[in-house]
Amino acid sequence: MAGRRLDRTERSWVLYDVGNSALVLLASSVIPIYFKSLADGPALVAWSYAETVASLIIALLMPVLGSMADMQGMKKRFVLGCVLTGAVATVAMGIPTAPMAFLVVYVVSSVMLNTSMVFYDALLVDATTDDRMDEVSSQGYAWGYVGSTIPFVACLAIVLVRPFGISMRTAMQISFLVTAAWWVAFTVPLLRNVRQTHYKPRQDHPVSRAIRGIGATARKIWADRTMRYYVVAYFFYIDGVHTIIKLSTSYGSDLGIDGTQLVLALLVTQFVAFPSAIAYGRMGSRFGTKRMLLAGIVGYTFITLFAAFFLRTAAEFWFLAIMVGLFQGGIQALSRSMFGKLCPKDHANEYFGFFDIFGKYAAIMGTFIVATMTQLTGSGSLGVFSVVILFVVGFAVMWRVPERGRAEEEAA
């Protein structure tokens, strides 16, 4: 089945990744550099704490919102609400000039972006079938990487060239507007063509029912041995992945690497990640999702060690960016598809809400560890090195995830 062309529903689902990835790319490259110019000093610690706050808010919201979104017809409504709110916040980032005010608006935009992606991830079970999940999930990340470069290159040109003598602030305001418009435009196919086919019946008092159901869902996840080992492993290894994505530009900037070099290197990451993510999905279907996830964890361990001990120049940052491109999309895509195959389809959002808790609390831990270690030691390199232990633990637990056949998945 791998390699079959996407149908209209699958394409529409994939296109949302093209839309939201534009903001993801801007937030991991240009925005930290712009914030550093507002902060007028070292920005790694403040940026790390802002990312920690955003992750904590999402982790607290998602169990309740996820359970509510599983009800009939609710997934796409939550997506729409998050996208519209997030787009307004993205445009509003061009207004503040004070560092703290900018971080507050950024946190709102980040929360809406990442919350929408939880509902989007849960729609994977509605957009395709189990035997297609590795392929379709990987296509989403792949096209998200390459598609996001279109508005990003336009924004980058505006920021670097600054036509008609516009200021940096005006260039960033235009960039925020372009990125928000791109995000909204590529949400439309998802809302039009993807139907929520797996759902729970609508109920009275959905908030109170959702809160009461959180404990039951947690017990179900923990009672399933395969799911239990998988989410624990995911908690640790995805921590390092998110930390590297969020802090790479800020870390490189604090090392004194030119901002233009940082941004261009991350642009190369997108193009490397496009074929790599697709190849990863097909190898997952052929060799097994678990094996390919283990390979990705090993790759990220090497990336982290390189960043901690060898990253000093722009050329070395370029090498690191290419290495990240080889593994980033694959490990994220197969993590999403593996969980989608393990969870019950009519409770997908509820389960993906917990899946996101593990990812977001891990992101809290990773960015907090880097910020704390950097403050205590005065060395960003040691802060980055502290992330390695999380990949090691993630690998060890993933190694113990029991293999489960189709009959066992359906029974679960």
C-alpha positions as CSV (number, residue, x, y, z in Angstrom):
1,M,0.0,0.0,0.0
2,A,3.0,2.3,0.6
3,G,3.5,4.7,-2.4
4,R,-0.1,4.8,-3.4
5,R,-1.2,8.3,-4.4
6,L,-3.1,10.3,-1.8
7,D,-6.9,10.7,-2.2
8,R,-8.7,14.0,-1.8
9,T,-9.3,13.5,1.9
10,E,-5.7,12.6,2.6
11,R,-4.5,15.5,0.5
12,S,-6.7,18.0,2.4
13,W,-5.4,16.6,5.7
14,V,-1.8,17.0,4.5
15,L,-2.3,20.6,3.3
16,Y,-3.0,21.7,6.8
17,D,0.6,20.8,7.6
18,V,1.7,23.1,4.8
19,G,-0.3,25.9,6.3
20,N,0.8,25.6,10.0
21,S,4.4,24.8,9.2
22,A,5.0,28.3,7.9
23,L,4.5,29.7,11.4
24,V,6.5,26.8,12.9
25,L,9.4,27.6,10.6
26,L,9.2,31.4,11.4
27,A,9.0,30.7,15.1
28,S,12.1,28.5,15.1
29,S,14.2,30.8,13.0
30,V,13.4,34.5,12.4
31,I,11.3,35.2,15.5
32,P,13.9,34.3,18.1
33,I,16.4,36.5,16.3
34,Y,13.9,39.4,16.2
35,F,13.2,38.9,19.9
36,K,17.0,39.0,20.6
37,S,17.0,42.5,18.9
38,L,14.2,43.6,21.2
39,A,15.8,42.1,24.3
40,D,19.2,43.7,23.5
41,G,21.1,41.0,25.2
42,P,21.4,37.2,25.7
43,A,18.0,35.8,24.9
44,L,18.3,32.0,25.4
45,V,17.0,32.0,29.0
46,A,14.0,34.3,28.4
47,W,13.1,32.4,25.2
48,S,13.4,29.0,26.9
49,Y,11.1,30.1,29.8
50,A,8.5,31.5,27.3
51,E,8.5,28.2,25.5
52,T,8.1,26.4,28.8
53,V,5.1,28.5,29.7
54,A,3.4,27.9,26.3
55,S,4.0,24.2,26.6
56,L,2.6,24.1,30.2
57,I,-0.6,25.9,29.1
58,I,-1.2,23.5,26.3
59,A,-0.6,20.5,28.5
60,L,-3.1,21.7,31.0
61,L,-5.8,22.5,28.4
62,M,-5.6,19.4,26.1
63,P,-7.1,16.6,28.2
64,V,-10.4,18.5,28.7
65,L,-10.5,20.0,25.2
66,G,-9.4,16.7,23.6
67,S,-12.3,14.8,25.3
68,M,-14.8,17.5,24.2
69,A,-13.5,17.4,20.6
70,D,-14.2,13.7,20.3
71,M,-17.9,14.4,20.3
72,Q,-19.7,14.4,17.0
73,G,-18.8,17.3,14.7
74,M,-16.5,19.0,17.2
75,K,-12.9,18.4,15.9
76,K,-13.1,20.8,13.0
77,R,-14.8,23.5,15.1
78,F,-11.9,23.4,17.6
79,V,-9.4,23.6,14.7
80,L,-11.2,26.6,13.3
81,G,-11.3,28.4,16.6
82,C,-7.6,27.8,17.2
83,V,-6.6,28.9,13.7
84,L,-8.5,32.1,13.8
85,T,-7.3,33.1,17.3
86,G,-3.8,32.1,16.5
87,A,-3.7,34.0,13.2
88,V,-4.9,37.2,15.0
89,A,-2.2,36.7,17.6
90,T,0.5,36.1,14.9
91,V,-0.4,39.4,13.2
92,A,-0.4,41.1,16.7
93,M,3.2,40.1,17.3
94,G,4.2,43.0,15.1
95,I,2.8,45.5,17.6
96,P,4.8,45.3,20.9
97,T,8.3,46.7,21.1
98,A,8.9,45.7,24.8
99,P,10.5,42.2,25.2
100,M,8.0,41.0,27.8
101,A,4.9,42.2,25.9
102,F,6.2,40.5,22.8
103,L,6.7,37.2,24.6
104,V,3.1,37.4,26.0
105,V,1.7,37.7,22.4
106,Y,4.0,35.0,21.1
107,V,2.9,32.6,23.9
108,V,-0.8,33.1,22.8
109,S,0.1,32.5,19.1
110,S,2.2,29.4,20.1
111,V,-0.6,28.0,22.3
112,M,-3.2,28.3,19.5
113,L,-0.8,26.9,16.9
114,N,0.1,23.8,18.9
115,T,-3.4,23.2,20.2
116,S,-4.7,23.2,16.7
117,M,-2.1,20.6,15.8
118,V,-3.4,18.2,18.4
119,F,-6.9,18.3,16.9
120,Y,-5.3,18.0,13.4
121,D,-3.2,15.0,14.5
122,A,-6.4,13.3,15.9
123,L,-8.1,13.8,12.5
124,L,-5.5,11.5,11.0
125,V,-7.7,8.5,12.1
126,D,-10.6,10.1,10.1
127,A,-8.5,10.9,7.0
128,T,-7.0,7.5,6.3
129,T,-6.7,3.9,7.4
130,D,-4.3,2.1,9.7
131,D,-2.2,0.6,6.9
132,R,-1.8,4.0,5.4
133,M,-1.0,6.0,8.5
134,D,2.8,5.8,8.3
135,E,2.7,7.0,4.7
136,V,0.1,9.7,5.1
137,S,1.6,11.1,8.4
138,S,5.0,11.3,6.8
139,Q,3.6,13.0,3.7
140,G,2.1,15.6,6.0
141,Y,5.4,16.5,7.6
142,A,7.2,16.2,4.2
143,W,4.9,18.6,2.4
144,G,4.7,20.8,5.4
145,Y,8.5,21.2,5.3
146,V,8.8,22.1,1.6
147,G,5.5,24.1,1.4
148,S,6.3,26.3,4.4
149,T,9.4,27.5,2.6
150,I,7.3,29.5,0.0
151,P,6.0,32.1,2.5
152,F,9.2,31.9,4.5
153,V,11.4,32.8,1.6
154,A,9.1,35.7,0.8
155,C,9.3,36.9,4.5
156,L,13.0,36.3,4.6
157,A,13.5,38.5,1.4
158,I,11.4,41.3,3.0
159,V,13.4,41.1,6.3
160,L,16.9,41.0,4.6
161,V,16.3,43.3,1.7
162,R,13.8,45.7,3.3
163,P,12.5,47.2,0.1
164,F,11.6,50.9,-0.1
165,G,13.7,51.6,3.0
166,I,11.2,50.0,5.4
167,S,12.4,49.4,9.0
168,M,13.0,46.0,10.5
169,R,9.8,46.3,12.6
170,T,7.7,47.0,9.5
171,A,9.4,44.1,7.7
172,M,8.5,41.8,10.6
173,Q,4.9,43.1,10.6
174,I,4.6,42.2,7.0
175,S,6.1,38.8,7.6
176,F,3.7,38.1,10.5
177,L,0.7,39.1,8.2
178,V,1.9,36.9,5.3
179,T,2.4,33.9,7.6
180,A,-1.0,34.2,9.3
181,A,-2.7,34.5,5.9
182,W,-0.9,31.4,4.6
183,W,-2.0,29.4,7.7
184,V,-5.6,30.4,7.3
185,A,-5.7,29.7,3.6
186,F,-4.4,26.1,3.9
187,T,-6.8,25.3,6.7
188,V,-9.8,25.6,4.3
189,P,-9.3,22.2,2.5
190,L,-9.1,20.4,5.9
191,L,-12.4,22.1,7.0
192,R,-14.1,21.3,3.7
193,N,-13.0,17.8,2.8
194,V,-12.1,15.9,6.0
195,R,-15.1,14.4,7.8
196,Q,-15.0,13.3,11.4
197,T,-16.0,9.7,11.0
198,H,-15.0,8.5,14.4
199,Y,-16.7,10.2,17.4
200,K,-18.6,9.9,20.6
201,P,-22.3,10.9,20.8
202,R,-22.9,14.5,21.9
203,Q,-23.7,14.7,25.6
204,D,-25.1,17.3,28.0
205,H,-22.6,19.1,30.2
206,P,-19.6,18.2,28.0
207,V,-17.0,20.0,30.1
208,S,-17.9,18.2,33.4
209,R,-18.1,14.9,31.6
210,A,-14.8,15.5,29.9
211,I,-13.1,16.3,33.3
212,R,-14.6,13.1,34.8
213,G,-13.4,11.1,31.8
214,I,-9.8,12.1,32.1
215,G,-9.0,9.7,34.9
216,A,-10.7,6.8,33.1
217,T,-8.7,7.5,29.9
218,A,-5.4,7.7,31.8
219,R,-6.1,4.3,33.5
220,K,-6.9,2.8,30.1
221,I,-3.7,4.0,28.6
222,W,-1.7,2.8,31.6
223,A,-3.4,-0.6,31.6
224,D,-2.4,-1.2,28.0
225,R,1.2,-2.5,28.3
226,T,2.2,-1.5,24.7
227,M,0.7,1.9,25.1
228,R,2.2,2.4,28.5
229,Y,5.8,1.7,27.4
230,Y,5.3,3.7,24.2
231,V,4.1,6.9,25.8
232,V,6.8,6.8,28.5
233,A,9.5,6.4,25.7
234,Y,7.8,9.2,23.7
235,F,7.9,11.5,26.7
236,F,11.6,11.3,26.9
237,Y,12.8,11.2,23.3
238,I,10.4,13.8,22.0
239,D,11.6,16.1,24.7
240,G,15.0,16.3,23.0
241,V,13.4,16.7,19.6
242,H,11.3,19.7,20.7
243,T,14.1,21.3,22.6
244,I,16.4,21.2,19.6
245,I,13.7,22.6,17.3
246,K,12.8,25.4,19.7
247,L,16.2,26.5,20.9
248,S,18.6,25.9,18.0
249,T,18.4,29.4,16.5
250,S,18.6,31.1,19.9
251,Y,21.6,28.8,20.9
252,G,23.4,29.6,17.6
253,S,22.7,33.3,18.0
254,D,24.2,33.3,21.5
255,L,27.3,31.5,20.1
256,G,27.8,34.6,17.8
257,I,26.8,32.9,14.5
258,D,25.4,35.4,12.0
259,G,21.6,35.5,12.0
260,T,21.4,35.2,8.2
261,Q,23.5,32.1,8.3
262,L,21.3,30.6,10.9
263,V,18.1,31.3,9.0
264,L,19.5,30.0,5.6
265,A,20.8,26.8,7.3
266,L,17.3,26.1,8.8
267,L,15.9,26.7,5.3
268,V,18.1,23.9,4.0
269,T,16.7,21.7,6.8
270,Q,13.3,22.1,5.3
271,F,14.4,20.8,1.8
272,V,16.4,17.9,3.3
273,A,13.5,17.0,5.5
274,F,11.1,16.7,2.6
275,P,12.4,13.5,0.9
276,S,13.7,12.2,4.3
277,A,10.2,12.3,5.9
278,I,8.7,10.5,2.9
279,A,11.5,7.9,2.9
280,Y,11.1,7.4,6.6
281,G,7.3,6.7,6.3
282,R,7.9,4.1,3.6
283,M,10.7,2.5,5.6
284,G,8.4,2.4,8.6
285,S,5.9,0.5,6.6
286,R,8.6,-1.9,5.4
287,F,10.9,-2.4,8.4
288,G,8.5,-1.5,11.2
289,T,7.6,1.7,12.9
290,K,9.4,0.8,16.2
291,R,12.7,0.1,14.4
292,M,12.7,3.4,12.5
293,L,11.9,5.3,15.7
294,L,14.9,3.7,17.4
295,A,17.1,4.8,14.5
296,G,15.7,8.3,14.8
297,I,16.6,8.5,18.5
298,V,20.1,7.4,17.8
299,G,20.4,10.1,15.1
300,Y,19.2,12.8,17.5
301,T,21.6,11.6,20.2
302,F,24.5,12.2,17.8
303,I,23.0,15.6,16.8
304,T,22.8,16.7,20.5
305,L,26.4,15.7,21.2
306,F,27.6,17.5,18.2
307,A,25.8,20.6,19.1
308,A,27.1,20.5,22.7
309,F,30.8,19.9,21.9
310,F,31.6,20.8,18.3
311,L,29.1,23.6,17.2
312,R,31.0,26.8,17.1
313,T,31.0,28.1,13.5
314,A,28.4,28.8,10.8
315,A,29.7,25.8,8.7
316,E,29.1,23.5,11.7
317,F,25.6,24.9,12.1
318,W,24.9,24.1,8.5
319,F,26.1,20.5,9.0
320,L,23.9,20.2,12.1
321,A,20.9,21.6,10.2
322,I,21.3,19.0,7.4
323,M,21.5,16.2,10.1
324,V,18.4,17.5,11.8
325,G,16.6,17.4,8.4
326,L,17.4,13.7,7.9
327,F,15.6,12.7,11.2
328,Q,13.2,15.4,12.3
329,G,10.2,14.8,10.0
330,G,10.6,11.0,10.2
331,I,10.6,10.7,14.0
332,Q,7.7,13.1,14.4
333,A,5.6,11.5,11.7
334,L,6.1,7.9,12.8
335,S,5.5,8.9,16.5
336,R,2.1,10.3,15.4
337,S,1.2,7.4,13.2
338,M,2.2,4.7,15.8
339,F,0.0,6.4,18.4
340,G,-2.8,6.7,15.9
341,K,-2.7,2.9,15.3
342,L,-2.6,2.1,19.0
343,C,-5.5,4.3,20.2
344,P,-9.2,3.6,19.8
345,K,-10.5,5.6,16.9
346,D,-13.7,7.0,18.4
347,H,-11.6,8.4,21.3
348,A,-8.8,9.7,19.1
349,N,-8.9,13.3,20.3
350,E,-9.1,12.3,24.0
351,Y,-6.1,10.0,23.5
352,F,-4.2,12.5,21.4
353,G,-4.8,15.0,24.2
354,F,-2.8,12.7,26.5
355,F,-0.3,12.1,23.8
356,D,0.2,15.8,23.6
357,I,0.5,16.0,27.4
358,F,3.5,13.7,27.2
359,G,5.0,15.8,24.4
360,K,4.3,19.2,26.0
361,Y,5.4,18.3,29.5
362,A,8.5,16.8,27.9
363,A,9.0,20.1,26.1
364,I,8.6,21.9,29.4
365,M,11.3,19.7,31.0
366,G,13.7,20.1,28.1
367,T,13.6,23.8,27.7
368,F,13.6,24.2,31.5
369,I,16.7,22.0,31.9
370,V,18.6,23.9,29.2
371,A,17.7,27.3,30.8
372,T,18.6,26.1,34.3
373,M,21.8,24.4,33.4
374,T,22.9,27.4,31.3
375,Q,22.2,29.8,34.2
376,L,23.9,27.6,36.8
377,T,27.0,26.9,34.7
378,G,27.2,29.9,32.5
379,S,27.6,27.5,29.5
380,G,25.0,27.0,26.8
381,S,27.0,23.9,25.7
382,L,26.5,22.2,29.0
383,G,22.8,23.1,28.9
384,V,22.4,21.4,25.5
385,F,24.4,18.4,26.7
386,S,21.9,17.8,29.5
387,V,19.4,16.8,26.9
388,V,21.3,13.7,25.9
389,I,20.1,11.7,28.9
390,L,16.5,12.1,27.7
391,F,17.4,10.4,24.4
392,V,19.2,7.6,26.2
393,V,16.2,6.9,28.5
394,G,13.8,7.2,25.6
395,F,15.8,4.6,23.6
396,A,15.9,2.2,26.5
397,V,12.2,2.3,27.1
398,M,11.3,2.2,23.4
399,W,13.4,-0.9,23.1
400,R,11.1,-2.6,25.5
401,V,7.8,-1.6,23.8
402,P,6.1,-4.9,23.0
403,E,5.3,-5.6,19.3
404,R,1.5,-5.9,18.7
405,G,-0.2,-7.5,15.9
406,R,-3.4,-6.3,14.1
407,A,-5.7,-8.6,16.1
408,E,-4.3,-7.3,19.4
409,E,-4.6,-3.7,18.2
410,E,-8.3,-4.2,17.4
411,A,-8.9,-6.0,20.7
412,A,-7.3,-3.1,22.6
